[in-house]
Amino acid sequence: MDRFRFFLTWSVVISMDSALPGALCWGKEGHYATCKIAEALLSKAAADAVQQLLPDYAEGDLASLCSWPDEIKFWHKYHWSSPLHYIDTPDFRCNYDYSRDCHNAQGERDMCVAGAINNYTSQLTTYGTLSDERYNLTEALLFLSHFMGDIHQPLHVGFTGDLGGNTIIVRWYRRKANLHHVWDNMIIETAVKDFYGSNLTLMIQGIQANISDIWSNDVSTWERCSTNKNASPNPYAVESIGLACKWAYRNATPGTILSDDYFLSRLPIVEKQLAKGAVRLAATLNHIFSSKMVDRQIAII
């Protein structure tokens, strides 16, 4: 689809300044955490490919660019990409179906976060082949990395009627907010401030420790792709709408004051979703690029 092909420009360097840890506003902190954790889980082949695809100004840090798709989605030139960040599901059904739900407002199929993950994964499989000139694989890498984070934020697979919680106005402690923003940013921001000394790196290290310890028996299940493909976004979307119904929407009606009870019970969900997104991003990139390395070795032989 031509709509998926566009090109990085040096103007992106300016917008990327706000994506770095010191200027973080799964907003930017969530995407940075997902990609930073994933980087540490990459195989050598995948890490080498990622380094080759990143622009020089990233200085080898995938996480520093993982918010790029959010930076450009409102630009006129790239406005078409906005529907790729989420999936709207029927109100109160708490289920997801790709054929029913993966489309934009004009009804164009595959224009949702699950469709985008499929598309950019497919593009990256051309890496190292004659076909890779058809695509901008740097952009494919950044989009895939970002969208793997988005699909694990429960309200990015939310109800159509409230735009994934965007029209549900609540108070986060004393601050007015919408429910989607609470899950995108405020739960993480509050946790970083209250539990990690305003240091996102410490939160990332805590999640990494849980992956190695508390969740270690679950990691192989998270990585598994039931369809035997490079990525399996549909099960991720099913998980997210289930969590949205059970945790995000619950006790969060318009005008509700969300404070300690909501925050402390939802933070473990957020941290685990960040972990799942990271593990699955790394597994996807490892599968793509490790297989490419094998293909190259066979070709040399």
N, C-alpha and C positions, 0 to 999 in steps of 0.2 A: 504494500500500500504506500503510495508516494507521500501520503500525509505523515508517515512516520520518518521521513528522511529530511533532516535539516542540519545545519552546519554550525559548529562552534565558531565564535568570533572572539577577538581579543577583548571586546567589551565585557565578556564574561568575567575577565579577571577582576574588574571593578566590583561586580555583584558578588563575587566569591568571597570578598573580604568579610562580608557579614555572615558567611557560613562557618568561619573558623571559631574555635572554642571561646576565644576572648570576646566575641561579639554575638554570642548565641542569643537569640531572642526569647505526637511525634511531629512537631515543629523541627527546628534546626537541631536542637539537642538530641532528640530521638533519632533522627537520621544520622547524625554524627556518631552516636553510640552504636547503632546497628552496623554501620560500615566499619567502624574501628574494631569492633569485636570480630566481624567477619574477616578482616584483613589478617588477624592473628591465626585464623583457621584455614588459610589457603595453603594448598600444596605448592611445592616449588614451581611446578609448571604453570599453575594458575597465577601465582604471585608474579612470575616473570612476564606473563602475558599482560596482566594488569599494568605492570610498570611500563611496558611497551606502549600500551594504549593511552595512558594518562598523559595530558599535556605537560610540558616541561615545568610550567609555573605551579603545578600541584606538588612538585618536589617529592613525588612518590607516595603521596598521601591520598588514597581514595576517599577517605572519610571527609576530607576538606571540601570535596566537590559534591557530596551526596545530597545537598540541598539545592543544587543547581536547577533541577526541574521546577522547583517551587519559585525560584527567582525569575524564571522566564515565562511562566505559564500565562501571565497577564499581559505580556507584550503582544501587540497586535499581530506580529509576524508568527507568533507561536501560540496564539489563543486556542487553536485547534487541540492542543495537548491537554487542556484543562480537564476534560472528562476522563482522562486516563488515570487520574489519581484516586478514583473511588468507584464504588458500585452502588447504585440505588436499588433497594429491594422493596417488595410490596409491604405496606404498613402492617405491623403487628403479626406478620406471618412467621417471622424469625427463621426464614429459610432462604436459600439461594439456589438459583438455577441459571447456568451460563446462557442457555439459549433464550431464556426469558429476560434476564437482567443485564446482560453485557451489551449495551448499546448507548449511544449518546441521545441527547434530546431530540435529534432529528431522526432517530431510529436506525442510524448506521451501526451495523453489527461490529463486534469486537472492540468497540471504543469504550473500554473500561479498564480498570487496573489489571484484571486477570488477562484480558486480551493483550494488553501492553506487555505484560511479563512473557506471555507466549511469543509475541512478535520479536521482542528484543533478544530473548534467548535464542530464537531461530537465527536472527541476524548474527549473533556472536559465534554461532557454529560455523560460519564461513571464514573465521579467522585462520589465516595461513593458507587459504586456498585462492584460486584465481577469481572466485566469486566475491571475495571480501571487498573489492573495489566498488561493488554496487552500493555499499552502505558506509556510513560514517560510524565505525565501530567504537570510537571514543564515546560518541553520544549514546550508542546502544548500551555500553557499559554503565554510563552514568544513569540512564533511564532505568535500566534493570535494577541497579543497586538501590535507587530511590523507591521504585515501585514495590520492591520486595519489602521495604519498610512500611510503605503505605498500606499494603494489604493486611498487615498484621496489627494495624491500629483498628480496634473493633468498629469505631464509628466511620471508618472509610468504607465499611460495608454495612451501611445503616438504612433507615427507612426513607423512602422517597418523600413522604409528606413533610418531614422536618429537615430534609436535606442533611441527613446523617447527624442530627443534633444541632445543626447550625441555627435553627430558629427557636430552639428551646433556651430561653433566657433564664439563667440561674445566678446565684451568688457563690463565688468560690471564697469562703470565709467572708471578708468584707468587700471583695471586688466583684463587680458586675461582669458577667461573661456569658458566652453561650456554651452549651454542653460539649460541642465538638472541640472547642478551644481548650476546655478543661482537659480533655483526653489527648489532644495534640501537644499541649504545652504545660498546663498548670500543674498536673500531677507530678510530672518530671521536675519542673522548676522548684516546686515545694520540697520534693524529696532531696534534690541537690542542695538546697539551702538548709533544710532542717537536719538532714542525716549525714551529709557528705561535705560539710564545711564550705558550701558554694563551689565545690570542685567536681566538675563532671567526670574527670578522669577517675576519681575514687568510686563513683557510681559504676562506671564501666568496669573497673577492676572487681567490684563486688559481684556484678553479673557474671563476669568471666569465672570467678571462683565458684559460683553456683552451677555454672555449666560443667565445670570439672568435678564437682562434688555432689550437690543435692540433686541436680538434674542429669547426672552422668548416665543413668540407666535409660533415660528418655531420649537422649540425643540421637541415637541410631534410628529411632522411630521418627523423630522430626525430620531427619535427612532423607528418609525413604520417599521415593516417588512412586506411587502405586501404579501409575500409567507407564512406567519404564521409560519416561521421557526425561529431558534435562530439567524441566521444571513442572510443578504440579500446582498451579495457583488455585484451582477450584477447591480442593480440600482446605487450603488456607482461608479462602473466602467463607466456606462453611463454618470453620472455627470462629472466624471473626464475628459473623452475624449472631452466632450462638452466644459469644461473650458480650456482644452489644446488648442483647436482650436480658441476659442474666445479671450483668454487672453495670453496664454504662447507663442504660435507660432506667433501670430499677431505682426507685426512690429519688428520681431526678426530674420531677415535673416542673413546668414553668413556675418561677418564683421561689423555688426551693433554695434554702441555704445549705450548701454542701461544705461540710467541715470535717472534723477528725474522723467520725465514723465512716464517712464515704471515702475519705483519702486513705486511711490506713487499711481498709478492706480492698481497695482497688489498686493500690500501689503494687502488691505482688503480681497482679494480673498484668499490669503495664510492664514490669521488669521481665516477666516470663515471655511476653510477646516480643519485647526487644531481643531477648535471647533467641527465640525461635526464628525471628526474621534474620538475625545474623547467621545462625547455623545453616539455615536454608539458602541464604545468599551464597555463603561459602561453598556449600555442597553443590549448588548449581554451577558456580564458576569452576570448581574443581572438576566436575564431570565434563563440562565443555572443553576446558583447556587441557586437561590430562589426556582426554581422548584425542585431541589434536596433536599432542606430543607423540602419542603412540602412532598415529597416522603418519607423522613426519619420519619417525624412525623406520617404519615399514617401507616408506617411499625411498629412503636412503639405502636400505638393504637391497 
